[in-house]
Amino acid sequence: MVGGNQQPSQLSQDQLKRDEEARRSAREAAARRARIPTDKNIPEGVEDLIIGDGVKQYKDMREIERRLDAVMMRKRLDLLEPRPQTHDRTRTLRIWISNTAENQPWQGRGLDENAFDFNTGMEGTFKVKIEGRVLEDETVDDDLDEDEDEDEDEDEEDKDDTNAKSDAENGDDAMDQDGAAKAPKKAITAPTKPRPKMSHFFKSIIIEYDRNKNLQPENSGYIEWKKPDFPSNAANLPPMADFDTLEFERKSDENINCTINFLRHETPERFAVSKDLAEIIDLEEATRDRVVTGIWDYARAMNLQQDEEKRIIQCDDRLRNVFQSDTIAFPQLTDLILSHLSSLPPLKLPYTIRVDPDYHASPSPTIYDIRVPAEDTLLAKMLAITRNNPTYATTLTQITELDKRLALIVQAVNDSKAKHAFLTSMSKDPTTFVRRWVSSQKRDLEVILGEATRGGGEDGLGEEFRRGGKDGVWGTENVRESVGLMVAKR
């Protein structure tokens, strides 16, 4: 539990130094990543300089890789298409909220009327209990499992009919054989999944008191539980993230109104969709994948795809009102929808903490039923293949290392091609080549030193330099900037 009015401790010099070192290390790591080459395309003209068809084979492999990536992305979208239905399948989480009271004035042993001090020496306290349970009276199993159960029942009936026919053909009485020959079947119980607990559905629970914070019990503005960080594939959850009951105790001798805020924790996270976009995809709350899929389905239904490039959507009036553009590319949808998504508001449950004797004479909890998403079985299977599979991460690391090595090799090929072009040009006419190369280096040096007063060393005697007006050389932006720089130096 975390109180609301705790003052942050002052950072020491050592902590400031460590933070600065961490930021510097992050900047250096980002700079190193920026220097790593990423281009894996063979430069044009290399195939004319080498013997064999190695370049052609490499380009063919790159084309196969692009097709494979496209197929994998399409398959991933195909897997994600039925997933929006998982959020339509919900379960009921019943929450009981109650409180007890101790050492209240009406619970005291009484005052000694002959004593001078009328203080009982006790401070009244209350303890609030929040308990949540997922109701098991709803069917949330997959239709596939139900069909399998029906098929199994039909198979058992067929087997029974077949056995009865064979008994009749052999002249045996099926009724006599029921008690003797047929042994009772053992009930086959499927392995039960662990029941989800209340803390699994929320990432934070905040209790806010509905009165002036200066009059709060123990001068605390709110009470907060926050889910701790832990690996997504952890076998066992920490106790602070795996519970059904949350309790807290505070001092007070009067009734208090409070609001309990539940911040939902869903994977993947759902967002509130803007009004204009919600009218298009017909959803007010959805995940990012569901929003992208909804826009794509709308574009196909309204025939908005371009004939030449199917990934380009020609916006109609409704899409143009949302994205403020005439065309949008499908790969850009993930970034374009961010401004139209916002975090879902917390679930707010009001409750009155009662410490009066009338309530505690026959206390009864306050009960709320809220809808929570059912377990996403498809997501669990996908995670079993990817995130929870140790070989998957190893394979991705190996692929990343191979991509880095491949980019370095392509960069070396590009450098070798530049060297070959340099030496070939020099071998044909060394005198002219060296003269042109020295002139080029001189112009570059003039530009670097700021001495290229006439555009890099040109003589300025050409026809284009004699012509004035806005369309001439002297009316360009570069000339205006150069003149401004010269005036500033003087």
C-alpha atoms as one frame of an Amber mdcrd trajectory, in Angstrom:
protein
   0.000   0.000   0.000   1.191   3.480  -0.814  -0.080   6.600   0.893  -0.999
   9.569  -1.267   0.867  12.359   0.536   4.297  10.818   0.875   7.045  13.389
   0.112   9.700  12.284  -2.401  13.156  12.018  -0.866  15.861  14.368  -2.085
  18.256  12.808  -4.566  21.811  12.584  -3.300  24.850  13.550  -5.330  25.702
   9.896  -5.905  22.219   9.224  -7.288  22.450  12.253  -9.580  25.842  11.092
 -10.796  24.540   7.570 -11.466  21.555   8.965 -13.364  23.837  11.149 -15.481
  26.104   8.178 -16.227  23.094   6.074 -17.190  21.861   8.782 -19.571  25.334
   9.154 -21.094  25.600   5.392 -21.587  22.177   5.378 -23.249  23.242   8.165
 -25.628  26.456   6.342 -26.505  24.559   3.101 -27.111  22.092   4.952 -29.365
  25.008   6.506 -31.284  26.601   3.071 -31.751  23.325   1.647 -33.022  22.987
   4.562 -35.456  26.429   3.801 -36.920  25.550   0.171 -37.589  24.794  -0.291
 -41.324  21.365  -1.616 -42.192  21.326  -1.637 -46.015  21.422  -5.210 -47.343
  20.888  -4.418 -51.024  23.745  -5.060 -53.420  24.708  -1.802 -55.220  23.911
  -1.578 -58.902  26.695  -2.451 -61.311  28.445  -5.033 -59.140  27.260  -7.890
 -61.327  29.342  -6.464 -64.204  32.528  -6.582 -62.138  32.510 -10.138 -60.823
  32.641 -13.569 -62.390  29.671 -15.871 -62.013  26.032 -15.356 -61.056  26.524
 -14.759 -57.316  24.846 -11.337 -57.441  21.809 -12.747 -59.244  21.476 -15.543
 -56.709  21.753 -13.048 -53.849  19.019 -10.841 -55.358  16.811 -13.883 -55.855
  17.297 -14.821 -52.187  16.416 -11.265 -51.134  13.234 -11.466 -53.210  12.337
 -14.796 -51.580  12.965 -13.225 -48.174  10.623 -10.315 -48.976   7.917 -12.710
 -50.103   8.375 -14.806 -46.977   8.082 -11.714 -44.791   4.895 -10.718 -46.612
   3.415 -14.197 -46.168   4.298 -14.234 -42.461   2.732 -10.807 -41.970  -0.423
 -11.903 -43.784  -0.619 -15.084 -41.699  -0.154 -13.026 -38.548  -3.061 -10.786
 -39.579  -5.127 -13.876 -40.352  -4.451 -15.108 -36.815  -5.345 -11.752 -35.353
  -8.622 -11.413 -37.249 -10.632 -13.799 -35.012  -9.072 -12.354 -31.870 -11.443
  -9.383 -31.566 -14.126 -11.926 -30.645 -12.173 -12.764 -27.489 -13.008  -9.362
 -26.021 -16.671  -9.990 -26.773 -16.426 -13.107 -24.601 -16.407 -11.850 -21.055
 -16.834 -13.243 -17.578 -18.330 -11.774 -14.450 -16.006 -10.701 -11.676 -18.006
 -10.281  -8.482 -16.520  -7.889  -5.953 -17.505  -7.795  -2.299 -16.603  -4.679
  -0.306 -17.040  -4.670   3.459 -15.455  -3.142   6.511 -15.127  -3.785  10.225
 -14.623  -1.294  13.037 -12.584  -1.534  16.230 -12.070   0.648  19.289 -14.910
   2.934  18.310 -16.455   5.052  21.084 -19.570   2.948  21.132 -17.403  -0.168
  21.474 -15.540   1.104  24.560 -15.916  -0.324  28.063 -17.441   2.918  29.276
 -16.105   5.897  31.223 -15.387   6.144  34.905 -17.645   8.982  36.015 -15.416
   9.589  39.079 -12.258  10.030  36.916 -11.054  13.451  35.847  -9.813  12.323
  32.386 -12.735  11.223  30.205 -10.498   9.912  27.406 -10.845   6.176  26.769
  -7.208   5.886  25.646  -8.228   4.098  22.417  -8.283   5.335  18.786 -11.071
   4.145  16.580  -9.999   2.215  13.491 -11.649   0.540  10.539 -10.472  -2.236
   8.232 -11.765  -2.405   4.639 -11.810  -5.701   2.780 -12.076  -5.884  -1.029
 -12.563  -9.398  -2.357 -13.082 -10.475  -5.948 -14.046 -13.820  -7.467 -14.664
 -14.883 -11.040 -18.074 -16.526 -11.246 -18.015 -20.037 -12.664 -21.664 -20.201
 -13.708 -20.969 -18.892 -17.205 -19.800 -20.924 -20.167 -16.642 -19.394 -21.550
 -15.169 -22.450 -23.231 -14.460 -22.379 -26.902 -17.068 -23.672 -29.346 -14.402
 -26.049 -30.584 -14.208 -27.715 -27.190 -17.998 -28.040 -27.091 -18.017 -29.634
 -30.537 -15.310 -32.067 -29.425 -17.355 -33.020 -26.368 -20.426 -33.600 -28.568
 -18.360 -35.727 -30.963 -17.032 -37.782 -28.047 -20.569 -38.331 -26.747 -21.723
 -39.433 -30.201 -18.752 -41.806 -30.474 -19.605 -43.340 -27.113 -23.245 -43.815
 -28.156 -22.131 -45.451 -31.420 -19.858 -47.804 -29.473 -22.675 -48.732 -27.111
 -25.023 -49.456 -30.036 -22.346 -51.579 -31.725 -21.736 -53.587 -28.539 -25.459
 -54.117 -28.051 -25.848 -55.422 -31.607 -22.923 -57.815 -31.189 -24.389 -59.118
 -27.919 -27.724 -59.688 -29.586 -26.080 -61.608 -32.442 -24.237 -63.837 -29.965
 -27.457 -64.579 -28.105 -26.373 -62.832 -24.915 -28.742 -60.856 -22.822 -27.506
 -57.304 -22.713 -29.342 -56.651 -19.429 -27.580 -59.546 -17.715 -24.231 -58.315
 -18.905 -24.686 -54.785 -17.620 -23.834 -55.524 -14.012 -21.259 -58.277 -14.517
 -19.347 -57.799 -17.742 -19.349 -54.054 -18.011 -17.075 -52.401 -15.521 -17.963
 -48.910 -14.492 -16.191 -46.342 -16.550 -13.786 -44.097 -14.759 -14.567 -40.453
 -15.072 -12.005 -38.727 -17.194 -11.367 -35.323 -15.743  -9.601 -32.757 -17.867
  -6.800 -30.910 -16.199  -8.287 -27.835 -14.594  -6.726 -24.502 -15.368  -5.817
 -22.296 -12.428  -8.618 -19.901 -11.641  -7.767 -16.294 -12.509  -7.587 -14.068
  -9.455  -8.757 -10.516  -8.968  -5.272  -9.003  -9.234  -4.802 -10.539 -12.696
  -7.364  -8.168 -14.223  -6.027  -4.869 -12.850  -2.698  -3.056 -12.858  -3.631
  -0.620 -10.118  -6.293  -0.141  -7.443  -6.684   3.320  -5.936  -8.954   4.188
  -2.997  -9.856   7.881  -2.880 -11.610   9.515   0.073 -14.446  11.888  -0.859
 -13.560  14.766   1.432 -10.902  17.406   2.032  -7.503  15.754   2.128  -6.574
  17.799   5.202  -9.365  15.997   7.031  -8.385  12.569   5.769  -7.607   9.804
   8.259  -3.902   9.916   9.039  -3.658  12.842   6.568  -3.437  10.529   3.545
  -5.177  11.565   0.340  -5.491   8.107  -1.179  -4.353   4.509  -0.913  -2.865
   2.734  -3.914  -1.892  -0.798  -4.843   0.218  -1.083  -7.961   1.068  -4.334
  -9.689   4.812  -5.013  -9.484   6.910  -5.646 -12.565   7.686  -9.256 -13.371
   8.618 -11.259 -16.486   5.669 -11.987 -18.751   6.627 -15.674 -18.936   7.174
 -16.099 -15.188   6.065 -19.519 -13.953   4.954 -18.210 -10.544   3.604 -14.740
  -9.904   4.812 -12.756  -6.903   2.359 -12.629  -3.967   1.755  -8.919  -4.537
   0.411  -9.718  -8.020  -1.538 -12.908  -7.237  -4.379 -12.415  -4.758  -8.165
 -12.281  -4.435  -8.428 -10.157  -1.299  -7.090  -6.686  -0.585  -7.294  -5.232
   2.912  -6.199  -1.969   4.517  -6.677  -0.418   7.947  -6.889   3.248   8.912
  -7.860   5.348  11.921 -11.213   7.103  11.993 -14.277   7.310  14.234 -16.768
   8.573  11.650 -18.284   7.327   8.396 -16.317   8.083   5.235 -17.389   8.014
   1.598 -14.741   6.701  -0.777 -14.330   5.712  -4.421 -12.426   2.586  -5.426
 -10.788   2.944  -8.853  -9.791  -0.179 -10.774  -7.317   0.397 -13.638  -7.710
  -2.489 -16.045  -4.798  -4.685 -17.123  -5.486  -6.375 -20.445  -3.187  -8.044
 -22.951  -3.382  -6.712 -25.593  -4.431  -3.368 -24.149  -7.750  -1.870 -25.163
  -8.190   1.830 -25.837 -11.063   4.258 -26.119 -11.610   5.103 -29.802 -12.376
   8.647 -30.931 -15.952   9.351 -31.997 -15.225   9.790 -35.720 -13.134   6.630
 -35.942 -15.632   4.662 -33.828 -18.331   5.398 -36.405 -16.170   3.759 -39.069
 -15.127   0.568 -37.257 -18.318   0.403 -35.146 -16.351  -0.017 -31.903 -15.949
   2.417 -29.014 -13.253   0.316 -27.313 -10.709  -1.797 -29.176  -7.095  -2.879
 -29.340  -4.661  -1.401 -31.840  -4.784  -4.557 -33.982  -8.573  -4.503 -33.949
  -8.654  -0.855 -35.057  -6.239  -1.532 -37.935  -8.234  -4.591 -38.974 -11.485
  -2.616 -38.767 -10.147   0.133 -41.042  -8.834  -2.452 -43.488 -12.189  -4.273
 -43.541 -13.974  -0.954 -44.113 -11.648  -0.101 -47.016 -12.258  -3.480 -48.673
 -16.002  -3.304 -48.099 -16.216   0.199 -49.623 -13.805  -0.725 -52.467 -11.306
   1.981 -51.517  -8.126   0.106 -52.463  -6.169   1.430 -55.417  -6.020  -0.843
 -58.428  -2.266  -0.468 -58.917  -1.263  -0.784 -55.259  -3.677  -2.645 -52.992
  -1.899  -1.416 -49.857  -2.891   2.187 -50.638  -6.356   3.270 -49.460  -8.160
   6.034 -51.322  -9.951   7.881 -48.512 -13.635   8.647 -48.753 -15.270  11.510
 -46.831 -15.388   9.611 -43.530 -11.733   8.491 -43.634 -10.634  11.911 -44.889
 -12.386  13.506 -41.900 -10.411  11.238 -39.549  -6.934  11.218 -41.109  -6.993
  14.573 -42.972  -5.500  12.982 -46.092  -6.660  11.782 -49.479  -4.661   8.541
 -49.367  -3.205   6.427 -46.585  -0.831   3.473 -46.780  -1.647   0.329 -44.867
   1.832   0.068 -43.229   1.298   3.571 -41.794  -2.037   2.822 -40.127  -0.390
   1.748 -36.871   1.109   5.227 -36.457  -1.859   7.168 -37.842  -4.369   5.768
 -35.340  -2.346   6.700 -32.243  -3.848  10.180 -32.013  -7.344   8.651 -32.089
  -6.761   6.248 -29.180  -6.806   7.097 -25.485  -6.522   5.057 -22.304  -9.704
   3.577 -20.909 -11.044   5.356 -17.810 -10.835   3.372 -14.551 -13.797   1.474
 -13.172 -15.174   3.521 -10.265 -17.018   1.780  -7.426 -18.446   4.015  -4.667
 -18.459   2.740  -1.094 -19.237   4.163   2.335 -17.012   3.075   5.205 -19.424
   2.631   8.115 -18.280   2.718  11.732 -21.673   3.402  13.356 -23.355   0.790
  15.571 -26.491   0.569  13.405 -24.536  -0.866  10.473 -22.423  -3.245  12.528
 -25.468  -4.660  14.256 -26.144  -6.615  11.048 -23.340  -5.863   8.545 -23.710
  -6.804   4.902 -21.149  -6.311   2.110 -21.648  -4.124  -0.931 -21.585  -6.272
  -4.070 -20.646  -5.216  -7.588 -20.538  -7.304 -10.766 -18.145  -6.128 -13.460
 -17.346  -7.678 -16.809 -13.777  -8.764 -17.479 -12.347 -10.339 -20.659 -12.242
 -14.106 -20.819  -8.928 -15.833 -21.307  -7.588 -15.486 -24.830  -6.793 -19.085
 -25.737  -5.392 -18.144 -29.150  -3.024 -15.640 -27.545  -1.858 -18.282 -25.076
  -1.049 -20.647 -27.945   0.789 -17.917 -29.830   2.820 -17.050 -26.738   3.642
 -20.731 -26.258   5.238 -20.684 -29.716   6.970 -17.328 -29.403   7.467 -15.720
 -26.020   7.391 -18.836 -23.854   9.582 -20.858 -26.211  13.266 -20.489 -25.228
  14.486 -21.508 -28.680  12.418 -18.727 -30.299  14.428 -15.963 -28.618  17.683
 -17.732 -29.484  16.645 -18.015 -33.125  15.728 -14.321 -33.285  19.101 -13.397
 -31.802  20.905 -15.525 -34.382  18.894 -13.962 -37.232  19.693 -10.468 -35.936
  23.410 -11.248 -35.783  23.345 -12.680 -39.308  21.561  -9.539 -40.568  24.258
  -7.354 -38.994  27.041  -9.414 -40.587  25.244  -9.330 -43.939  24.895  -5.524
 -43.782  28.615  -5.208 -42.999  29.492  -7.430 -45.970  27.260  -5.361 -48.286
  28.929  -2.191 -47.008  32.357  -3.708 -47.744  31.174  -4.611 -51.251  29.994
  -1.033 -51.761  33.364   0.332 -50.603  35.203  -2.080 -52.899  33.044  -0.974
 -55.827  33.897   2.676 -55.104  37.609   1.831 -54.952  37.361  -0.101 -58.221
  35.662   2.847 -59.944  38.307   5.222 -58.565  41.264   3.105 -59.736  39.667
   2.323 -63.110  39.102   6.005 -63.884  42.658   6.860 -62.852  44.137   4.083
 -64.994  42.476   5.353 -68.180  43.807   8.948 -68.000  45.878   9.548 -64.853
  46.720  13.225 -65.579  43.145  14.379 -66.217  41.800  12.260 -63.369  44.252
  13.666 -60.817  43.557  17.235 -62.000  39.791  16.752 -61.663  40.168  14.992
 -58.333  42.341  17.787 -56.884  39.853  20.389 -58.159  36.980  18.508 -56.543
  38.830  18.237 -53.231  39.623  21.958 -53.402  35.951  22.862 -53.872  34.955
  20.607 -50.973  37.577  22.250 -48.766  36.332  25.738 -49.740  32.783  24.766
 -48.823  33.907  23.348 -45.458  35.959  26.485 -44.633  33.235  28.860 -45.826
  35.401  30.353 -48.519  33.297  29.260 -51.502  31.955  32.775 -52.144  30.681
  31.972 -55.632  29.059  28.588 -55.173  32.144  26.420 -54.705  34.845  28.056
 -56.870  33.023  28.531 -60.178  34.178  31.501 -62.297  30.703  33.015 -62.360
  31.005  34.003 -66.039  28.292  31.739 -67.406  25.054  32.947 -68.968  23.012
  31.874 -65.982  24.998  34.210 -63.741  24.354  37.183 -66.037  20.599  36.780
 -65.995  18.753  38.491 -63.132  15.210  38.309 -61.785  13.459  35.868 -59.501
  13.990  32.971 -61.900  17.741  33.570 -62.167  20.551  32.180 -60.080  20.788
  35.365 -57.991  17.182  35.032 -56.887  17.506  31.580 -55.354  17.375  30.820
 -51.644  21.005  29.637 -51.599  22.265  32.971 -52.928  20.232  34.919 -50.370
  21.644  32.799 -47.550  25.210  33.224 -48.873  24.819  37.008 -49.130  23.395
  37.135 -45.629  26.372  35.142 -44.344  28.835  37.474 -46.054  27.128  40.557
 -44.608  27.104  39.001 -41.158  30.858  38.338 -41.342  31.570  42.004 -42.208
